[in-house]
């Protein structure tokens, strides 16, 4: 399904359908479980984030979802078709964009797209027309006849994405698609992913960049050590972890005891010659009152830091370590 032929109702994608699902996926390497009993699903028009640190099992999961490797347990369905029982037909509905660049460096951008189009069974004319549109979509029309070996990392990433979309897949699997790219390429990749989902495809977006998931994804699956830690919207995961907003107030003088009674318990700390106090808030709108209380308590307020809870906080509370910790 592509932006050109998607069915819309009042500007929205028609009734969503589950396009990819997995139940109980496991993959073992010797005595180590790279992925254990993992289940997920994505509907038409949905971007589902697979969020976890490097080594969490995200690439192994996408490899099983795409049929690149077979799971030791569990099954995958693409558009209702069992991937193991109907691999050829099911894979035609899939587009996989791997973390490792999958391009032929001695070919031009256009030749790469034609090649991958033929692999997917497209007629020459169809491959040519789709290649031209995709080069425009990813911002590489002016480099169509250039050899890929001379491309920057960001340009290769964008072409890598285009090659995974050449056959207009109903399901798009993206494995760390913005690693090492420049801001311009990152922004273009975001736009393409959002357009594909708006046209009715189901997208599974694997990353360890929290801010990407917060921008793009309607649902998030937190994965760590090959297991699903939790799943839901960003707000649901933050609530599940019990994360609360926090305010840090830096003052010239030490604040009097009990200055924040009725709001919360302040934890004092020192920063050189300055004094600090940190406390959790029940709601962000308590922040102005905290600042007023600090001023009345005899401390000239020098600096204020307000921290909104985010996925990084949720991941830390649910797993016991930071999202970007190495495994």
TISE-792107 format. One line per 3 residues: number of its first residue (from 1); for each residue z, x negated, y negated of N, C-alpha, C, O, CB. Coordinates in steps of 0.05 Angstrom, whole numbers. Glycine has a CB too. Layout:
N
NUM) Z,X,Y,Z,X,Y,Z,X,Y,Z,X,Y,Z,X,Y; ...
This chain:
327
1) 0,-17,24,0,0,0,0,-18,-25,15,-37,-26,24,19,0; -16,-11,-44,-19,-27,-68,-15,-10,-92,-15,15,-90,-46,-41,-69; -12,-22,-116,-9,-7,-140,-33,11,-146,-30,32,-159,-5,-25,-164
4) -56,4,-135,-80,20,-140,-81,46,-125,-92,66,-134,-105,3,-134; -69,46,-101,-72,70,-84,-46,83,-77,-45,101,-60,-86,63,-59; -24,76,-91,2,88,-85,2,117,-94,-11,124,-114,25,73,-98
7) 16,134,-80,19,162,-87,44,166,-104,65,158,-96,20,180,-62; 41,178,-128,63,181,-146,67,211,-152,48,227,-151,58,166,-172; 92,218,-157,99,245,-166,115,242,-192,138,232,-191,114,261,-144
10) 104,252,-214,118,249,-240,126,220,-245,147,215,-256,142,267,-242; 108,201,-238,113,173,-243,131,159,-223,135,135,-225,125,169,-270; 141,174,-204,159,162,-184,144,160,-157,126,176,-152,185,177,-181
13) 153,142,-140,141,140,-114,148,165,-98,170,175,-99,151,114,-99; 129,174,-83,133,198,-67,156,193,-47,165,171,-43,107,206,-51; 165,215,-34,189,214,-18,190,189,-1,171,182,13,189,239,0
16) 213,176,-3,217,150,11,217,153,41,227,173,51,242,137,1; 206,133,54,207,132,84,217,105,92,211,85,78,179,139,96; 231,104,114,242,78,124,218,62,136,206,71,155,264,83,145
19) 212,40,124,189,24,132,196,1,150,180,-9,165,174,14,108; 221,-9,148,230,-31,166,259,-26,172,275,-19,155,226,-58,152; 266,-31,198,294,-28,206,299,-48,228,281,-55,244,300,0,215
22) 323,-58,230,332,-76,251,359,-68,261,376,-60,245,332,-106,241; 363,-70,287,389,-62,299,399,-85,316,385,-94,335,387,-36,315; 423,-95,310,436,-114,328,422,-140,333,422,-150,355,441,-101,354
25) 409,-151,312,394,-176,316,414,-200,319,432,-203,304,376,-181,292; 408,-216,340,424,-240,345,405,-263,353,385,-258,366,445,-235,367; 412,-287,344,397,-311,352,417,-333,356,432,-340,338,376,-318,331
28) 416,-345,380,434,-366,388,419,-393,391,397,-393,401,450,-360,413; 431,-414,382,421,-441,387,443,-456,401,461,-467,388,411,-456,361; 441,-457,428,463,-469,443,487,-450,441,485,-426,446,470,-497,434
31) 510,-462,433,534,-446,430,538,-435,402,558,-422,396,558,-463,437; 519,-441,384,521,-432,356,504,-407,351,480,-407,357,513,-454,337; 517,-387,339,502,-362,332,492,-365,304,507,-364,285,521,-337,335
34) 465,-368,301,453,-370,275,454,-343,261,458,-341,237,424,-380,276; 451,-322,277,453,-294,267,466,-278,289,460,-281,313,424,-282,260; 485,-261,282,500,-245,302,501,-216,295,514,-208,275,527,-256,305
37) 489,-199,312,491,-170,311,486,-159,283,501,-144,272,519,-161,319; 463,-168,271,456,-160,244,438,-136,244,419,-134,260,442,-184,230; 444,-117,227,428,-92,225,422,-88,195,439,-93,178,443,-68,237
40) 398,-78,190,390,-71,162,366,-53,163,354,-48,183,383,-97,146; 360,-41,139,337,-24,137,328,-23,107,344,-28,90,343,5,147; 303,-18,103,292,-15,76,272,8,75,255,10,93,280,-42,66
43) 273,24,54,255,46,51,232,40,33,232,19,19,270,70,41; 212,57,33,190,55,15,200,55,-14,216,71,-21,169,77,19; 190,36,-30,197,34,-58,223,20,-63,233,19,-86,198,60,-69
46) 236,9,-43,262,-3,-45,261,-34,-43,246,-45,-27,281,8,-24; 277,-47,-60,281,-76,-58,309,-81,-49,328,-75,-63,275,-91,-86; 311,-92,-25,338,-97,-13,343,-127,-14,327,-143,-4,339,-86,16
49) 365,-135,-26,371,-163,-28,387,-173,-4,406,-160,4,387,-168,-53; 378,-195,7,393,-209,29,405,-233,16,392,-254,12,374,-216,53; 431,-231,9,444,-251,-8,464,-267,8,482,-256,21,457,-237,-32
52) 462,-293,6,481,-311,20,476,-340,13,454,-346,3,480,-306,50; 495,-357,19,491,-386,12,470,-399,31,463,-387,51,518,-401,15; 462,-423,24,444,-437,42,457,-441,69,481,-448,70,436,-465,29
55) 442,-436,90,453,-439,117,466,-414,128,479,-415,149,472,-461,117; 465,-392,113,478,-367,121,464,-352,143,475,-335,156,482,-349,98; 438,-359,148,423,-345,169,401,-327,157,389,-311,172,441,-329,186
58) 395,-330,132,375,-313,119,347,-318,130,333,-299,136,376,-316,88; 340,-344,131,313,-350,141,309,-342,170,288,-332,178,307,-380,137; 330,-346,186,328,-338,214,325,-308,216,310,-298,233,354,-347,230
61) 339,-293,199,336,-264,199,308,-256,192,296,-239,206,356,-252,179; 296,-267,171,269,-260,164,249,-268,185,229,-255,190,261,-274,137; 254,-291,199,236,-299,221,237,-279,243,216,-275,256,245,-327,231
64) 260,-267,249,261,-247,270,248,-220,260,235,-207,276,290,-242,279; 253,-214,235,241,-189,224,210,-190,224,197,-170,227,251,-184,196; 199,-214,221,170,-217,220,157,-224,246,133,-225,249,163,-239,200
67) 173,-228,267,162,-235,293,156,-264,297,144,-272,317,138,-219,298; 163,-281,278,158,-310,280,175,-321,303,165,-338,318,165,-325,254; 200,-312,306,216,-319,329,227,-293,341,230,-273,327,239,-338,321
70) 232,-294,367,242,-270,381,272,-270,380,285,-291,385,232,-269,410; 285,-247,375,314,-246,375,324,-248,404,310,-240,423,324,-220,362; 348,-258,408,361,-258,434,371,-230,441,371,-222,465,383,-278,435
73) 379,-215,421,387,-187,425,377,-171,401,372,-182,379,418,-184,428; 374,-145,404,367,-128,382,337,-122,381,321,-133,397,375,-140,357; 329,-105,362,301,-97,359,294,-93,330,312,-88,313,295,-72,376
76) 269,-94,324,258,-90,297,236,-69,299,220,-69,317,247,-117,285; 236,-50,279,215,-30,277,202,-33,250,215,-34,229,227,-2,282; 176,-33,250,160,-34,226,144,-8,224,126,-3,241,141,-59,225
79) 149,9,204,135,34,202,138,51,227,119,65,235,106,30,197; 161,50,240,166,65,265,157,52,290,162,61,312,153,91,262; 142,29,288,131,15,311,151,-7,320,160,-23,303,103,4,305
82) 156,-9,345,173,-30,356,157,-56,354,135,-58,365,182,-25,385; 168,-76,340,154,-101,336,149,-116,362,127,-128,365,170,-119,317; 167,-116,381,163,-130,406,142,-116,423,127,-129,437,190,-132,421
85) 142,-89,423,123,-74,440,95,-72,428,75,-71,442,134,-47,445; 93,-73,401,67,-70,387,64,-92,366,61,-86,342,65,-42,374; 65,-117,374,66,-139,355,41,-141,336,44,-146,312,69,-165,369
88) 18,-136,347,-7,-140,331,-8,-118,309,-13,-124,286,-32,-139,349; -4,-93,317,-6,-71,298,17,-72,278,13,-68,254,-6,-44,313; 41,-78,287,64,-79,270,62,-101,249,68,-98,226,90,-83,286
91) 52,-125,258,50,-147,239,29,-142,217,31,-154,196,43,-172,255; 9,-126,223,-10,-119,202,3,-105,178,-8,-106,156,-33,-101,213; 26,-93,183,40,-78,162,59,-97,146,71,-89,126,55,-55,173
94) 61,-122,155,80,-141,144,67,-162,127,45,-171,133,96,-154,166; 81,-170,106,73,-194,91,97,-212,89,118,-204,79,63,-186,63; 94,-237,99,116,-256,98,110,-278,79,89,-291,81,121,-268,127
97) 128,-283,60,125,-305,41,147,-325,47,170,-321,39,126,-295,11; 141,-347,62,162,-365,70,173,-383,48,159,-387,28,152,-382,93; 196,-394,53,208,-412,33,191,-438,31,187,-448,9,237,-419,41
100) 182,-448,54,165,-471,54,137,-462,46,126,-443,57,164,-485,82; 125,-476,27,98,-468,17,78,-468,40,74,-489,53,89,-487,-6; 65,-445,44,45,-442,66,18,-440,53,6,-419,53,52,-418,83
103) 7,-463,43,-19,-464,31,-34,-488,42,-22,-507,51,-17,-465,0; -61,-487,39,-78,-510,47,-84,-526,21,-100,-516,5,-104,-501,61; -72,-549,18,-74,-563,-8,-102,-573,-15,-108,-577,-38,-56,-587,-8
106) -120,-576,5,-147,-586,0,-166,-563,-7,-189,-569,-14,-157,-601,23; -157,-538,-5,-174,-515,-12,-167,-506,-41,-146,-512,-51,-170,-492,8; -185,-491,-53,-179,-479,-79,-161,-455,-76,-156,-446,-53,-205,-471,-93
109) -151,-444,-98,-134,-420,-97,-149,-397,-84,-139,-383,-67,-124,-413,-125; -174,-394,-93,-191,-372,-82,-196,-375,-53,-195,-356,-37,-217,-370,-98; -202,-400,-44,-208,-405,-16,-183,-400,1,-186,-390,24,-217,-434,-12
112) -160,-406,-9,-135,-400,6,-132,-370,10,-126,-362,33,-111,-411,-9; -137,-355,-10,-134,-326,-8,-155,-314,11,-149,-297,27,-137,-313,-35; -180,-324,10,-200,-315,28,-192,-321,57,-196,-305,75,-227,-328,21
115) -182,-345,61,-174,-353,88,-153,-335,100,-155,-325,122,-164,-383,88; -132,-330,84,-110,-313,94,-119,-284,96,-109,-270,113,-86,-315,75; -138,-276,80,-149,-249,83,-164,-246,109,-161,-226,123,-168,-243,60
118) -179,-266,117,-194,-265,142,-175,-265,166,-179,-252,186,-213,-289,145; -153,-281,164,-133,-281,185,-121,-253,189,-115,-245,212,-110,-301,178; -118,-239,168,-107,-211,169,-129,-191,176,-123,-167,177,-94,-204,143
121) -152,-200,182,-173,-181,192,-189,-167,170,-203,-148,176,-161,-161,209; -187,-177,145,-202,-164,123,-232,-172,124,-239,-195,131,-190,-172,96; -249,-154,117,-278,-160,114,-281,-179,90,-264,-179,72,-295,-134,111
124) -302,-195,90,-306,-215,69,-306,-202,41,-294,-213,23,-333,-229,74; -319,-179,38,-320,-166,12,-292,-157,3,-285,-159,-21,-339,-143,12; -277,-145,22,-250,-136,16,-232,-160,8,-217,-158,-11,-238,-121,39
127) -234,-181,23,-218,-205,18,-224,-216,-10,-206,-224,-25,-222,-227,39; -250,-217,-17,-258,-227,-43,-248,-210,-66,-238,-221,-86,-289,-229,-45; -250,-184,-64,-241,-166,-86,-211,-167,-89,-201,-167,-111,-251,-138,-81
130) -197,-167,-66,-168,-168,-68,-158,-195,-78,-138,-197,-93,-155,-162,-40; -172,-216,-71,-164,-243,-80,-167,-245,-110,-149,-256,-124,-182,-264,-67; -188,-234,-121,-192,-235,-150,-170,-219,-165,-159,-229,-185,-219,-223,-158
133) -163,-195,-154,-142,-180,-167,-115,-194,-165,-100,-193,-184,-141,-152,-154; -110,-205,-142,-84,-218,-138,-81,-243,-156,-59,-249,-166,-80,-226,-109; -102,-258,-159,-101,-282,-177,-95,-273,-206,-80,-287,-220,-128,-297,-176
136) -105,-251,-214,-99,-240,-240,-70,-231,-241,-56,-236,-261,-118,-217,-248; -61,-218,-220,-33,-208,-218,-13,-230,-221,8,-227,-235,-29,-193,-193; -18,-253,-207,2,-275,-208,-4,-295,-230,9,-316,-231,2,-289,-181
139) -24,-289,-247,-29,-306,-270,-44,-332,-264,-39,-353,-276,-4,-313,-283; -62,-332,-244,-76,-356,-236,-107,-352,-237,-121,-368,-225,-68,-364,-208; -116,-332,-251,-145,-327,-252,-161,-352,-262,-182,-358,-253,-151,-303,-269
142) -149,-365,-282,-163,-388,-294,-162,-413,-277,-174,-433,-283,-151,-394,-321; -147,-412,-254,-145,-434,-236,-157,-428,-209,-151,-442,-189,-115,-443,-233; -173,-407,-207,-183,-397,-181,-199,-419,-167,-197,-420,-142,-201,-373,-186
145) -214,-435,-181,-232,-455,-168,-219,-483,-167,-233,-502,-161,-258,-456,-183; -194,-485,-174,-180,-511,-174,-168,-516,-147,-158,-498,-133,-159,-512,-196; -168,-542,-139,-155,-550,-114,-125,-547,-116,-113,-555,-136,-163,-580,-107
148) -113,-535,-96,-84,-529,-96,-66,-553,-98,-44,-552,-108,-77,-512,-72; -76,-576,-88,-60,-600,-88,-51,-608,-116,-30,-621,-120,-75,-623,-75; -67,-600,-136,-60,-607,-164,-43,-586,-178,-38,-589,-202,-85,-611,-179
151) -34,-566,-164,-18,-545,-176,11,-553,-180,21,-570,-164,-20,-519,-160; 24,-542,-200,53,-546,-203,68,-531,-182,56,-514,-168,62,-538,-232; 94,-536,-179,110,-521,-160,110,-492,-164,108,-476,-146,138,-532,-159
154) 112,-484,-190,112,-455,-197,86,-442,-190,86,-419,-181,118,-452,-226; 64,-456,-195,37,-444,-189,34,-441,-159,22,-421,-150,15,-462,-200; 44,-460,-144,42,-458,-114,58,-434,-104,50,-420,-86,51,-484,-101
157) 82,-431,-116,99,-408,-108,85,-381,-114,86,-363,-97,126,-409,-123; 72,-379,-136,58,-354,-143,34,-350,-125,29,-327,-116,48,-355,-172; 19,-371,-118,-3,-368,-99,7,-362,-71,-5,-346,-57,-20,-394,-99
160) 30,-374,-64,42,-368,-38,48,-338,-36,44,-326,-15,68,-384,-35; 59,-326,-58,64,-298,-58,39,-281,-56,38,-262,-41,79,-291,-84; 18,-290,-70,-8,-275,-69,-19,-275,-40,-30,-255,-31,-28,-288,-88
163) -17,-298,-26,-27,-300,1,-12,-281,20,-24,-270,38,-25,-329,11; 14,-277,15,29,-259,32,23,-230,26,30,-212,42,58,-264,28; 9,-224,4,3,-197,-4,-27,-190,-1,-35,-168,-7,11,-192,-33
166) -43,-208,9,-72,-205,9,-81,-180,25,-102,-168,18,-85,-229,21; -66,-173,45,-74,-150,62,-59,-124,54,-59,-105,70,-69,-156,91; -47,-124,30,-32,-100,20,-12,-90,40,-13,-67,49,-52,-78,14
169) 8,-107,47,27,-99,68,46,-76,58,52,-74,35,44,-122,76; 55,-60,77,74,-39,71,102,-50,68,119,-38,55,73,-17,93; 107,-74,81,133,-87,80,129,-116,71,112,-130,83,147,-86,108
172) 144,-124,51,141,-152,41,168,-166,45,188,-157,35,133,-152,11; 167,-189,60,191,-205,65,189,-230,49,170,-246,52,194,-211,95; 208,-235,31,208,-258,13,232,-276,19,255,-267,17,208,-249,-16
175) 226,-301,25,247,-320,32,250,-341,9,234,-359,7,241,-335,58; 270,-337,-8,276,-355,-30,250,-360,-47,241,-383,-49,287,-382,-20; 237,-339,-57,211,-342,-70,210,-357,-96,189,-364,-106,199,-316,-74
178) 234,-363,-108,234,-376,-135,246,-403,-134,253,-414,-156,248,-358,-155; 250,-415,-111,263,-441,-109,246,-462,-124,222,-466,-118,267,-450,-80; 258,-476,-143,244,-498,-157,222,-490,-176,205,-506,-182,233,-516,-137
181) 222,-465,-186,200,-457,-203,209,-457,-232,233,-457,-238,190,-428,-196; 190,-458,-250,195,-457,-279,201,-429,-288,194,-410,-273,171,-469,-295; 213,-425,-311,220,-398,-320,197,-379,-322,199,-355,-316,234,-399,-347
184) 173,-389,-330,150,-372,-333,141,-361,-305,136,-337,-302,126,-387,-345; 141,-379,-285,133,-370,-258,154,-351,-247,147,-332,-233,130,-395,-240; 180,-357,-252,201,-339,-242,198,-311,-253,200,-292,-238,229,-351,-250
187) 192,-309,-279,189,-283,-291,165,-268,-280,166,-244,-276,185,-286,-321; 143,-283,-275,119,-270,-264,124,-261,-235,115,-239,-228,95,-290,-264; 139,-276,-220,145,-268,-192,162,-243,-193,157,-225,-177,160,-291,-178
190) 182,-242,-211,198,-217,-213,180,-193,-219,183,-172,-206,219,-221,-235; 162,-196,-238,144,-174,-245,127,-164,-221,124,-140,-217,126,-182,-268; 117,-183,-206,100,-176,-183,117,-161,-162,108,-141,-152,88,-202,-171
193) 141,-171,-156,158,-158,-136,165,-130,-145,164,-111,-129,184,-175,-132; 171,-126,-170,178,-99,-180,154,-81,-179,157,-57,-173,188,-101,-209; 130,-91,-185,106,-75,-183,99,-66,-155,92,-44,-150,82,-90,-195
196) 102,-85,-136,97,-79,-108,116,-57,-98,107,-38,-84,101,-104,-91; 142,-59,-105,161,-38,-97,154,-11,-110,156,10,-97,189,-47,-103; 148,-12,-136,141,13,-150,117,27,-138,114,51,-140,136,7,-179
199) 99,11,-125,76,22,-112,81,34,-85,64,46,-73,54,1,-111; 106,30,-75,113,43,-49,119,24,-26,125,34,-4,92,60,-41; 118,-2,-30,125,-20,-8,155,-23,-6,169,-18,-25,111,-48,-13
202) 164,-31,17,192,-39,21,194,-69,20,178,-83,32,203,-28,49; 213,-79,4,215,-108,-1,243,-117,8,263,-105,1,210,-115,-30; 244,-138,24,269,-151,30,268,-179,17,251,-195,23,274,-154,62
205) 287,-183,-1,287,-206,-19,310,-224,-12,333,-217,-19,288,-197,-49; 305,-246,1,326,-265,10,330,-286,-11,310,-299,-21,319,-277,37; 355,-291,-19,360,-310,-40,390,-318,-40,406,-305,-28,353,-300,-68
208) 396,-341,-53,424,-347,-58,430,-346,-88,451,-355,-97,431,-375,-46; 410,-336,-103,414,-333,-132,424,-305,-138,409,-285,-137,388,-339,-147; 449,-303,-145,462,-277,-150,448,-261,-172,444,-237,-170,491,-281,-157
211) 440,-276,-194,428,-262,-217,401,-249,-210,394,-229,-222,425,-281,-240; 387,-260,-190,361,-248,-182,366,-221,-168,352,-202,-174,346,-267,-164; 386,-221,-151,392,-196,-137,402,-175,-156,395,-152,-154,414,-201,-115
214) 419,-183,-175,429,-164,-195,407,-151,-211,408,-128,-219,450,-177,-213; 386,-167,-217,363,-157,-233,345,-139,-216,336,-118,-225,348,-180,-244; 338,-147,-191,317,-135,-177,325,-114,-157,310,-94,-152,302,-156,-162
217) 348,-116,-145,353,-102,-120,370,-76,-124,389,-76,-139,367,-120,-100; 361,-55,-111,376,-30,-112,399,-30,-92,420,-17,-96,358,-6,-106; 397,-46,-71,418,-50,-51,420,-79,-44,401,-94,-47,413,-33,-26
220) 444,-87,-36,449,-115,-29,463,-117,-2,481,-102,3,466,-129,-51; 454,-136,14,468,-142,39,479,-170,37,463,-189,34,448,-139,64; 505,-173,37,518,-199,36,519,-211,64,530,-198,82,546,-198,23
223) 508,-235,68,508,-248,94,521,-275,92,517,-290,74,479,-250,104; 537,-281,112,551,-307,113,555,-314,143,564,-298,159,579,-305,98; 549,-339,149,552,-349,177,538,-330,196,547,-326,219,582,-351,185
226) 515,-320,188,498,-304,206,507,-275,210,496,-261,226,497,-317,232; 528,-266,195,538,-239,198,537,-224,172,540,-236,150,567,-240,210; 533,-198,173,534,-182,149,564,-179,141,580,-169,157,521,-154,154
229) 570,-187,117,597,-185,107,602,-157,95,622,-144,100,603,-206,85; 582,-147,80,584,-121,68,556,-113,57,539,-131,54,605,-120,45; 552,-88,52,527,-79,41,531,-55,22,550,-40,25,508,-71,63
232) 513,-52,3,515,-30,-16,503,-38,-43,490,-59,-45,544,-21,-20; 506,-21,-63,497,-28,-89,516,-50,-101,537,-55,-90,497,-3,-108; 507,-63,-122,524,-83,-135,551,-71,-143,572,-84,-137,510,-94,-160
235) 551,-48,-155,576,-35,-163,594,-29,-139,618,-33,-140,570,-9,-178; 582,-20,-117,598,-14,-93,611,-39,-81,633,-38,-72,580,0,-72; 596,-61,-81,607,-86,-70,629,-97,-87,649,-106,-77,584,-107,-67
238) 626,-95,-113,647,-105,-131,672,-88,-128,694,-98,-127,637,-104,-161; 668,-61,-125,691,-43,-120,704,-49,-94,729,-49,-91,682,-14,-122; 688,-54,-73,698,-60,-46,716,-85,-46,736,-86,-33,676,-63,-26
241) 708,-105,-62,723,-130,-63,747,-127,-81,764,-145,-82,705,-152,-74; 749,-105,-96,772,-101,-114,771,-119,-138,792,-125,-150,797,-106,-99; 748,-128,-145,745,-146,-169,750,-130,-194,742,-107,-196,717,-159,-169
244) 763,-143,-214,769,-130,-239,761,-148,-262,760,-172,-258,799,-122,-241; 755,-137,-285,748,-154,-308,773,-171,-316,796,-163,-312,739,-137,-332; 767,-194,-328,789,-212,-336,784,-222,-364,761,-227,-372,791,-236,-316
247) 806,-226,-379,803,-237,-406,821,-262,-408,843,-262,-398,812,-216,-427; 810,-283,-419,824,-308,-425,826,-311,-455,806,-310,-469,810,-333,-412; 851,-314,-465,856,-317,-493,868,-344,-499,888,-352,-487,875,-294,-504
250) 855,-359,-517,865,-386,-525,878,-383,-552,866,-373,-571,842,-407,-525; 903,-393,-555,917,-391,-580,928,-419,-588,930,-437,-572,940,-371,-578; 935,-421,-614,946,-446,-624,975,-449,-616,983,-472,-610,944,-447,-655
253) 990,-427,-615,1018,-428,-608,1023,-413,-582,1008,-395,-575,1036,-417,-630; 1044,-419,-569,1052,-406,-544,1060,-377,-551,1074,-372,-570,1074,-420,-530; 1050,-358,-535,1056,-330,-539,1084,-323,-529,1093,-334,-509,1034,-313,-525
256) 1096,-304,-542,1123,-295,-535,1122,-280,-508,1103,-267,-501,1135,-277,-557; 1144,-282,-494,1146,-268,-468,1143,-238,-473,1153,-227,-492,1173,-275,-455; 1130,-225,-454,1126,-196,-455,1106,-186,-474,1104,-162,-480,1152,-184,-461
259) 1089,-204,-485,1070,-196,-506,1049,-176,-496,1038,-161,-511,1056,-221,-517; 1044,-176,-470,1023,-158,-459,1035,-137,-441,1021,-126,-424,1002,-174,-444; 1061,-131,-444,1073,-110,-427,1058,-84,-430,1050,-76,-452,1103,-106,-435
262) 1054,-70,-407,1039,-45,-408,1010,-48,-403,996,-28,-398,1044,-31,-433; 1000,-73,-405,971,-77,-400,967,-92,-374,951,-84,-357,959,-94,-423; 983,-112,-369,980,-128,-345,998,-152,-346,1013,-157,-365,951,-136,-341
265) 997,-168,-324,1013,-192,-323,996,-216,-331,975,-221,-318,1024,-196,-294; 1004,-230,-351,989,-253,-361,998,-278,-346,1021,-282,-341,993,-256,-392; 978,-294,-340,983,-320,-328,978,-342,-349,955,-345,-358,965,-325,-302
268) 998,-356,-357,996,-376,-378,984,-402,-367,989,-409,-344,1023,-381,-391; 969,-416,-384,958,-442,-377,955,-458,-403,954,-446,-425,932,-440,-361; 952,-484,-401,949,-501,-424,921,-514,-423,910,-520,-402,971,-523,-425
271) 910,-518,-447,884,-531,-450,887,-551,-473,881,-545,-496,861,-510,-456; 896,-575,-467,901,-595,-487,924,-586,-505,946,-579,-495,876,-600,-504; 920,-585,-531,940,-577,-550,941,-546,-553,958,-536,-567,936,-590,-577
274) 922,-532,-540,921,-503,-543,935,-490,-519,939,-502,-498,892,-494,-544; 943,-465,-524,956,-449,-503,936,-427,-494,920,-417,-509,982,-437,-513; 938,-420,-468,920,-400,-458,935,-379,-442,956,-385,-431,898,-412,-441
277) 924,-356,-440,935,-334,-424,911,-319,-411,892,-313,-425,953,-315,-441; 914,-314,-386,893,-300,-371,905,-275,-358,926,-277,-346,879,-318,-350; 891,-253,-360,901,-229,-347,878,-210,-339,857,-209,-352,920,-214,-364
280) 882,-197,-317,862,-177,-307,866,-151,-323,888,-144,-331,865,-172,-277; 843,-137,-327,843,-112,-342,836,-89,-324,820,-92,-305,824,-114,-366; 848,-66,-329,840,-42,-314,813,-33,-323,798,-21,-307,861,-20,-318
283) 806,-38,-349,780,-31,-360,773,-50,-382,791,-61,-395,780,-1,-370; 747,-54,-387,738,-72,-408,747,-64,-436,751,-81,-453,708,-75,-407; 751,-38,-440,758,-29,-467,787,-36,-474,796,-30,-497,754,1,-469
286) 802,-49,-456,829,-58,-462,828,-85,-477,848,-94,-489,845,-61,-437; 805,-98,-478,803,-125,-489,811,-126,-519,827,-144,-526,774,-135,-487; 802,-107,-536,811,-109,-564,841,-107,-568,852,-121,-585,798,-86,-580
289) 854,-91,-551,883,-88,-553,897,-114,-545,917,-122,-556,893,-65,-536; 886,-128,-525,897,-153,-516,896,-174,-539,915,-188,-544,882,-164,-491; 874,-175,-553,870,-193,-575,890,-187,-598,902,-205,-609,841,-193,-585
292) 893,-161,-604,912,-153,-625,940,-160,-617,956,-170,-634,910,-122,-630; 947,-156,-592,974,-162,-583,979,-192,-585,1001,-201,-594,978,-153,-553; 959,-209,-578,962,-238,-580,967,-246,-609,983,-264,-614,938,-252,-568
295) 952,-234,-627,955,-241,-655,983,-234,-666,996,-249,-680,934,-227,-672; 993,-210,-658,1019,-201,-666,1042,-217,-654,1064,-219,-665,1023,-171,-660; 1037,-229,-631,1057,-244,-617,1061,-272,-629,1076,-288,-618,1050,-246,-587
298) 1047,-278,-650,1051,-303,-664,1031,-325,-658,1034,-347,-666,1077,-313,-658; 1010,-318,-643,990,-338,-636,964,-334,-651,952,-312,-648,986,-338,-606; 955,-353,-666,929,-352,-678,908,-353,-656,907,-373,-641,925,-374,-699
301) 892,-333,-653,872,-332,-631,849,-351,-638,835,-347,-658,862,-303,-626; 844,-371,-622,823,-391,-626,798,-385,-611,776,-391,-619,833,-418,-619; 801,-372,-587,778,-368,-570,784,-346,-550,807,-343,-541,771,-395,-555
304) 764,-331,-544,767,-309,-524,744,-310,-505,721,-312,-513,768,-281,-538; 750,-308,-479,729,-307,-458,734,-281,-442,755,-277,-431,730,-332,-440; 713,-264,-441,714,-239,-426,696,-242,-402,672,-246,-405,707,-215,-444
307) 707,-238,-378,692,-242,-354,689,-215,-340,708,-202,-332,705,-262,-335; 664,-206,-337,658,-181,-322,656,-188,-293,643,-209,-286,632,-167,-333; 667,-173,-275,664,-178,-246,635,-177,-237,620,-159,-246,681,-159,-229
310) 627,-194,-220,599,-195,-211,598,-200,-181,619,-201,-167,583,-216,-226; 574,-203,-170,571,-208,-142,583,-234,-132,593,-236,-110,542,-208,-134; 583,-254,-150,596,-279,-143,626,-275,-137,637,-286,-118,593,-300,-166
313) 639,-259,-154,667,-252,-150,671,-237,-124,690,-242,-108,678,-236,-173; 653,-217,-119,655,-201,-94,652,-219,-70,667,-216,-50,634,-179,-94; 632,-237,-70,627,-254,-48,651,-272,-43,659,-276,-20,602,-271,-52
316) 663,-283,-64,686,-300,-62,709,-286,-49,722,-297,-31,694,-311,-89; 714,-261,-57,737,-246,-46,732,-238,-17,750,-237,-1,742,-222,-63; 707,-231,-11,701,-221,16,698,-243,37,702,-238,60,676,-205,15
319) 691,-267,28,686,-289,47,706,-312,44,709,-328,63,658,-300,44; 719,-315,21,738,-336,17,725,-362,6,739,-381,2,751,-343,42; 699,-361,0,687,-384,-13,664,-375,-31,655,-353,-29,676,-404,8
322) 656,-393,-49,636,-386,-69,609,-383,-56,603,-394,-35,635,-408,-91; 592,-367,-69,565,-361,-59,548,-385,-55,533,-386,-36,551,-342,-77; 550,-405,-73,533,-428,-71,545,-452,-55,534,-473,-54,527,-438,-98
325) 569,-447,-42,580,-468,-25,560,-474,-3,547,-455,7,607,-459,-14; 558,-499,5,541,-505,28,556,-498,53,581,-498,54,533,-535,28; 541,-493,74,553,-485,99,554,-508,119,564,-505,141,538,-461,112
